[in-house]
């Protein structure tokens, strides 16, 4: 499993657009399998918990696109 905190920090520092949404979509399965909530990951990365909704949207997009 990737280090979710480090991956989030890298994506945010890359200055890409919608980094929190992309993080949620890219690591949706890893986030769901981990013991951490999106808010936990944001807090451990030293980022504002206000971005939790964006990560949740990314997870929802991943789940929607991968439905059977």
MOPAC internal coordinates of N, CA, C and O (Angstrom, degrees):
PM7 1SCF
backbone

  N    0.0000 0     0.00 0     0.00 0    0    0    0
  C    1.4518 1     0.00 0     0.00 0    1    0    0
  C    1.5299 1   108.49 1     0.00 0    2    1    0
  O    1.2310 1   120.67 1   -44.18 1    3    2    1
  N    1.3248 1   116.32 1   135.82 1    3    2    1
  C    1.4683 1   118.48 1   178.79 1    5    3    2
  C    1.5220 1   111.35 1   -68.92 1    6    5    3
  O    1.2310 1   121.07 1   -22.42 1    7    6    5
  N    1.3229 1   115.55 1   157.58 1    7    6    5
  C    1.4560 1   120.48 1   174.74 1    9    7    6
  C    1.5281 1   106.85 1   -76.22 1   10    9    7
  O    1.2310 1   120.55 1   -79.04 1   11   10    9
  N    1.3128 1   116.56 1   100.96 1   11   10    9
  C    1.4629 1   121.63 1  -172.68 1   13   11   10
  C    1.5222 1   112.59 1   -61.46 1   14   13   11
  O    1.2310 1   120.46 1   144.20 1   15   14   13
  N    1.3051 1   116.72 1   -35.80 1   15   14   13
  C    1.4623 1   120.38 1  -178.50 1   17   15   14
  C    1.5250 1   109.89 1   -66.93 1   18   17   15
  O    1.2310 1   120.23 1   133.74 1   19   18   17
  N    1.3202 1   117.16 1   -46.26 1   19   18   17
  C    1.4640 1   120.90 1   179.53 1   21   19   18
  C    1.5269 1   110.98 1   -66.43 1   22   21   19
  O    1.2310 1   120.26 1   140.64 1   23   22   21
  N    1.3208 1   117.10 1   -39.36 1   23   22   21
  C    1.4706 1   120.42 1   178.94 1   25   23   22
  C    1.5264 1   110.97 1   -62.87 1   26   25   23
  O    1.2310 1   120.29 1   139.24 1   27   26   25
  N    1.3218 1   117.06 1   -40.76 1   27   26   25
  C    1.4596 1   120.68 1   178.46 1   29   27   26
  C    1.5200 1   110.38 1   -64.94 1   30   29   27
  O    1.2310 1   120.31 1   134.91 1   31   30   29
  N    1.3321 1   117.01 1   -45.09 1   31   30   29
  C    1.4647 1   120.27 1   179.32 1   33   31   30
  C    1.5258 1   111.19 1   -59.23 1   34   33   31
  O    1.2310 1   120.46 1   136.20 1   35   34   33
  N    1.3354 1   116.73 1   -43.80 1   35   34   33
  C    1.4670 1   120.74 1   179.78 1   37   35   34
  C    1.5266 1   111.36 1   -61.40 1   38   37   35
  O    1.2310 1   120.66 1   135.80 1   39   38   37
  N    1.3275 1   116.34 1   -44.20 1   39   38   37
  C    1.4622 1   120.42 1  -178.15 1   41   39   38
  C    1.5233 1   110.86 1   -65.52 1   42   41   39
  O    1.2310 1   120.19 1   138.63 1   43   42   41
  N    1.3121 1   117.24 1   -41.37 1   43   42   41
  C    1.4666 1   120.74 1   179.14 1   45   43   42
  C    1.5279 1   110.15 1   -65.96 1   46   45   43
  O    1.2310 1   120.17 1   137.16 1   47   46   45
  N    1.3210 1   117.29 1   -42.84 1   47   46   45
  C    1.4596 1   121.39 1  -179.16 1   49   47   46
  C    1.5249 1   112.78 1   -68.56 1   50   49   47
  O    1.2310 1   120.06 1   159.87 1   51   50   49
  N    1.3349 1   117.49 1   -20.13 1   51   50   49
  C    1.4620 1   121.07 1  -178.76 1   53   51   50
  C    1.5249 1   112.43 1   -72.13 1   54   53   51
  O    1.2310 1   120.39 1   168.40 1   55   54   53
  N    1.3188 1   116.85 1   -11.60 1   55   54   53
  C    1.4737 1   123.19 1   179.13 1   57   55   54
  C    1.5294 1   112.77 1    64.39 1   58   57   55
  O    1.2310 1   120.45 1  -158.44 1   59   58   57
  N    1.3339 1   116.74 1    21.56 1   59   58   57
  C    1.4608 1   119.98 1   174.26 1   61   59   58
  C    1.5204 1   109.13 1   -69.65 1   62   61   59
  O    1.2310 1   120.88 1   -21.36 1   63   62   61
  N    1.3194 1   115.93 1   158.64 1   63   62   61
  C    1.4592 1   119.11 1   175.72 1   65   63   62
  C    1.5197 1   109.60 1   -75.87 1   66   65   63
  O    1.2310 1   120.59 1   -33.56 1   67   66   65
  N    1.3060 1   116.47 1   146.44 1   67   66   65
  C    1.4666 1   124.58 1   177.89 1   69   67   66
  C    1.5271 1   113.29 1    53.12 1   70   69   67
  O    1.2310 1   119.33 1  -129.83 1   71   70   69
  N    1.3160 1   118.88 1    50.17 1   71   70   69
  C    1.4738 1   119.44 1  -176.04 1   73   71   70
  C    1.5299 1   113.59 1   -63.64 1   74   73   71
  O    1.2310 1   119.95 1   145.82 1   75   74   73
  N    1.3202 1   117.69 1   -34.18 1   75   74   73
  C    1.4713 1   119.82 1  -177.37 1   77   75   74
  C    1.5230 1   110.67 1   -72.86 1   78   77   75
  O    1.2310 1   120.45 1   141.69 1   79   78   77
  N    1.3148 1   116.74 1   -38.31 1   79   78   77
  C    1.4545 1   121.78 1   177.31 1   81   79   78
  C    1.5252 1   109.95 1   -64.91 1   82   81   79
  O    1.2310 1   120.82 1   135.16 1   83   82   81
  N    1.3161 1   116.03 1   -44.84 1   83   82   81
  C    1.4678 1   120.78 1   178.95 1   85   83   82
  C    1.5254 1   111.20 1   -63.58 1   86   85   83
  O    1.2310 1   120.67 1   139.05 1   87   86   85
  N    1.3233 1   116.32 1   -40.95 1   87   86   85
  C    1.4621 1   120.29 1   178.55 1   89   87   86
  C    1.5278 1   109.98 1   -59.96 1   90   89   87
  O    1.2310 1   120.39 1   133.68 1   91   90   89
  N    1.3349 1   116.87 1   -46.32 1   91   90   89
  C    1.4619 1   120.57 1   180.00 1   93   91   90
  C    1.5140 1   112.40 1   -60.95 1   94   93   91
  O    1.2310 1   120.58 1   138.49 1   95   94   93
  N    1.3392 1   116.49 1   -41.51 1   95   94   93
  C    1.4647 1   120.09 1  -179.50 1   97   95   94
  C    1.5267 1   111.82 1   -71.45 1   98   97   95
  O    1.2310 1   120.66 1   138.44 1   99   98   97
  N    1.3290 1   116.34 1   -41.56 1   99   98   97
  C    1.4627 1   120.53 1  -176.54 1  101   99   98
  C    1.5279 1   112.51 1   -69.82 1  102  101   99
  O    1.2310 1   120.58 1   142.23 1  103  102  101
  N    1.3301 1   116.49 1   -37.77 1  103  102  101
  C    1.4619 1   120.08 1  -174.65 1  105  103  102
  C    1.5308 1   112.79 1  -113.18 1  106  105  103
  O    1.2310 1   120.19 1  -155.46 1  107  106  105
  N    1.3084 1   117.25 1    24.54 1  107  106  105
  C    1.4672 1   121.51 1  -176.38 1  109  107  106
  C    1.5303 1   112.21 1   -53.90 1  110  109  107
  O    1.2310 1   120.53 1   130.69 1  111  110  109
  N    1.3058 1   116.58 1   -49.31 1  111  110  109
  C    1.4749 1   119.45 1  -178.05 1  113  111  110
  C    1.5238 1   111.33 1   -65.19 1  114  113  111
  O    1.2310 1   120.77 1   139.25 1  115  114  113
  N    1.3307 1   116.13 1   -40.75 1  115  114  113
  C    1.4671 1   119.78 1   179.54 1  117  115  114
  C    1.5235 1   111.32 1   -65.48 1  118  117  115
  O    1.2310 1   120.74 1   140.46 1  119  118  117
  N    1.3220 1   116.19 1   -39.54 1  119  118  117
  C    1.4679 1   120.15 1   178.57 1  121  119  118
  C    1.5271 1   109.88 1   -64.78 1  122  121  119
  O    1.2310 1   120.79 1   134.97 1  123  122  121
  N    1.3267 1   116.10 1   -45.03 1  123  122  121
  C    1.4679 1   119.73 1  -178.51 1  125  123  122
  C    1.5289 1   111.83 1   -66.36 1  126  125  123
  O    1.2310 1   119.80 1   149.17 1  127  126  125
  N    1.3301 1   117.98 1   -30.83 1  127  126  125
  C    1.4641 1   121.47 1   179.97 1  129  127  126
  C    1.5322 1   112.38 1   -81.50 1  130  129  127
  O    1.2310 1   120.83 1   159.24 1  131  130  129
  N    1.3253 1   116.02 1   -20.76 1  131  130  129
  C    1.4628 1   119.37 1  -176.35 1  133  131  130
  C    1.5255 1   110.92 1   -78.91 1  134  133  131
  O    1.2310 1   121.73 1    -9.42 1  135  134  133
  N    1.3053 1   114.29 1   170.58 1  135  134  133
  C    1.4617 1   120.60 1   176.77 1  137  135  134
  C    1.5272 1   111.48 1   -87.31 1  138  137  135
  O    1.2310 1   120.38 1  -177.15 1  139  138  137
  N    1.3346 1   116.88 1     2.85 1  139  138  137
  C    1.4589 1   121.77 1  -176.04 1  141  139  138
  C    1.5166 1   112.12 1  -103.75 1  142  141  139
  O    1.2310 1   121.10 1   -35.26 1  143  142  141
  N    1.3156 1   115.51 1   144.74 1  143  142  141
  C    1.4609 1   121.12 1   171.20 1  145  143  142
  C    1.5311 1   107.24 1   -89.99 1  146  145  143
  O    1.2310 1   119.63 1   -16.04 1  147  146  145
  N    1.3253 1   118.31 1   163.96 1  147  146  145
  C    1.4608 1   119.10 1   174.02 1  149  147  146
  C    1.5233 1   112.47 1   -54.39 1  150  149  147
  O    1.2310 1   119.99 1   142.56 1  151  150  149
  N    1.3094 1   117.63 1   -37.44 1  151  150  149
  C    1.4620 1   121.09 1   178.65 1  153  151  150
  C    1.5332 1   110.92 1   -64.60 1  154  153  151
  O    1.2310 1   119.86 1   139.81 1  155  154  153
  N    1.3272 1   117.87 1   -40.19 1  155  154  153
  C    1.4670 1   121.54 1   176.81 1  157  155  154
  C    1.5263 1   110.70 1   -60.53 1  158  157  155
  O    1.2310 1   120.76 1   135.85 1  159  158  157
  N    1.3212 1   116.15 1   -44.15 1  159  158  157
  C    1.4641 1   121.23 1  -178.70 1  161  159  158
  C    1.5268 1   110.05 1   -63.57 1  162  161  159
  O    1.2310 1   120.54 1   134.59 1  163  162  161
  N    1.3253 1   116.58 1   -45.41 1  163  162  161
  C    1.4637 1   120.46 1   178.28 1  165  163  162
  C    1.5207 1   111.18 1   -60.17 1  166  165  163
  O    1.2310 1   120.19 1   134.76 1  167  166  165
  N    1.3146 1   117.25 1   -45.24 1  167  166  165
  C    1.4720 1   121.00 1  -179.66 1  169  167  166
  C    1.5199 1   111.47 1   -62.50 1  170  169  167
  O    1.2310 1   120.11 1   135.86 1  171  170  169
  N    1.3354 1   117.40 1   -44.14 1  171  170  169
  C    1.4599 1   121.02 1  -179.46 1  173  171  170
  C    1.5281 1   111.97 1   -67.76 1  174  173  171
  O    1.2310 1   120.89 1   153.34 1  175  174  173
  N    1.3514 1   115.90 1   -26.66 1  175  174  173
  C    1.4640 1   120.26 1   177.96 1  177  175  174
  C    1.5266 1   111.42 1   -85.36 1  178  177  175
  O    1.2310 1   120.13 1   175.61 1  179  178  177
  N    1.3269 1   117.36 1    -4.39 1  179  178  177
  C    1.4562 1   121.07 1   179.90 1  181  179  178
  C    1.5107 1   113.15 1    75.69 1  182  181  179
  O    1.2310 1   120.19 1  -152.89 1  183  182  181
  N    1.3263 1   117.25 1    27.11 1  183  182  181
  C    1.4616 1   122.47 1  -178.55 1  185  183  182
  C    1.5205 1   110.13 1  -111.18 1  186  185  183
  O    1.2310 1   120.70 1   -18.58 1  187  186  185
  N    1.3014 1   116.26 1   161.42 1  187  186  185
  C    1.4644 1   121.79 1  -177.50 1  189  187  186
  C    1.5244 1   111.46 1   -66.57 1  190  189  187
  O    1.2310 1   120.96 1   -44.12 1  191  190  189
  N    1.3105 1   115.77 1   135.88 1  191  190  189
  C    1.4651 1   120.38 1   178.36 1  193  191  190
  C    1.5246 1   111.82 1   -71.34 1  194  193  191
  O    1.2310 1   120.11 1   172.79 1  195  194  193
  N    1.3237 1   117.39 1    -7.21 1  195  194  193
  C    1.4632 1   119.58 1   178.88 1  197  195  194
  C    1.5325 1   111.63 1   -67.70 1  198  197  195
  O    1.2310 1   119.80 1   165.50 1  199  198  197
  N    1.3277 1   117.98 1   -14.50 1  199  198  197
  C    1.4627 1   121.11 1   178.91 1  201  199  198
  C    1.5241 1   112.76 1   -87.45 1  202  201  199
  O    1.2310 1   120.40 1  -177.10 1  203  202  201
  N    1.3098 1   116.84 1     2.90 1  203  202  201
  C    1.4663 1   120.58 1   179.81 1  205  203  202
  C    1.5195 1   111.28 1   -58.37 1  206  205  203
  O    1.2310 1   120.13 1   140.28 1  207  206  205
  N    1.3132 1   117.35 1   -39.72 1  207  206  205
  C    1.4661 1   120.97 1  -179.73 1  209  207  206
  C    1.5245 1   111.19 1   -61.58 1  210  209  207
  O    1.2310 1   120.22 1   143.30 1  211  210  209
  N    1.3373 1   117.19 1   -36.70 1  211  210  209
  C    1.4628 1   120.74 1   179.53 1  213  211  210
  C    1.5263 1   111.10 1   -67.79 1  214  213  211
  O    1.2310 1   120.35 1   139.38 1  215  214  213
  N    1.3171 1   116.93 1   -40.62 1  215  214  213
  C    1.4670 1   119.61 1   176.84 1  217  215  214
  C    1.5219 1   109.87 1   -64.60 1  218  217  215
  O    1.2310 1   120.25 1   137.09 1  219  218  217
  N    1.3202 1   117.14 1   -42.91 1  219  218  217
  C    1.4685 1   120.79 1   178.29 1  221  219  218
  C    1.5218 1   111.27 1   -61.17 1  222  221  219
  O    1.2310 1   119.93 1   142.40 1  223  222  221
  N    1.3265 1   117.75 1   -37.60 1  223  222  221
  C    1.4702 1   120.88 1   176.89 1  225  223  222
  C    1.5238 1   110.33 1   -63.33 1  226  225  223
  O    1.2310 1   120.36 1   138.27 1  227  226  225
  N    1.3251 1   116.92 1   -41.73 1  227  226  225
  C    1.4658 1   120.45 1   177.77 1  229  227  226
  C    1.5176 1   111.87 1   -61.83 1  230  229  227
  O    1.2310 1   120.46 1   138.62 1  231  230  229
  N    1.3133 1   116.73 1   -41.38 1  231  230  229
  C    1.4648 1   121.44 1   177.25 1  233  231  230
  C    1.5262 1   109.87 1   -63.18 1  234  233  231
  O    1.2310 1   120.44 1   137.13 1  235  234  233
  N    1.3120 1   116.76 1   -42.87 1  235  234  233
  C    1.4715 1   121.23 1   179.25 1  237  235  234
  C    1.5182 1   111.38 1   -63.86 1  238  237  235
  O    1.2310 1   120.33 1   139.47 1  239  238  237
  N    1.3200 1   116.98 1   -40.53 1  239  238  237
  C    1.4701 1   120.41 1   177.89 1  241  239  238
  C    1.5220 1   110.10 1   -62.69 1  242  241  239
  O    1.2310 1   120.59 1   134.31 1  243  242  241
  N    1.3328 1   116.48 1   -45.69 1  243  242  241
  C    1.4649 1   120.05 1   177.98 1  245  243  242
  C    1.5254 1   110.38 1   -57.44 1  246  245  243
  O    1.2310 1   120.73 1   131.21 1  247  246  245
  N    1.3311 1   116.20 1   -48.79 1  247  246  245
  C    1.4616 1   120.37 1  -178.08 1  249  247  246
  C    1.5237 1   111.27 1   -63.32 1  250  249  247
  O    1.2310 1   120.12 1   140.98 1  251  250  249
  N    1.3225 1   117.38 1   -39.02 1  251  250  249
  C    1.4591 1   120.91 1   179.11 1  253  251  250
  C    1.5330 1   111.55 1   -64.24 1  254  253  251
  O    1.2310 1   120.63 1   136.15 1  255  254  253
  N    1.3133 1   116.39 1   -43.85 1  255  254  253
  C    1.4646 1   120.88 1  -177.42 1  257  255  254
  C    1.5223 1   113.05 1   -73.39 1  258  257  255
  O    1.2310 1   120.05 1   160.84 1  259  258  257
  N    1.3186 1   117.50 1   -19.16 1  259  258  257
  C    1.4566 1   120.90 1  -177.03 1  261  259  258
  C    1.5229 1   113.61 1  -110.13 1  262  261  259
  O    1.2310 1   120.99 1  -162.44 1  263  262  261
  N    1.3273 1   115.71 1    17.56 1  263  262  261
  C    1.4617 1   118.26 1   176.14 1  265  263  262
  C    1.5184 1   110.03 1   -68.64 1  266  265  263
  O    1.2310 1   120.98 1   -31.36 1  267  266  265
  N    1.2832 1   115.74 1   148.64 1  267  266  265
  C    1.4749 1   120.59 1   178.57 1  269  267  266
  C    1.5045 1   109.46 1   -93.26 1  270  269  267
  O    1.2310 1   120.10 1   180.00 1  271  270  269

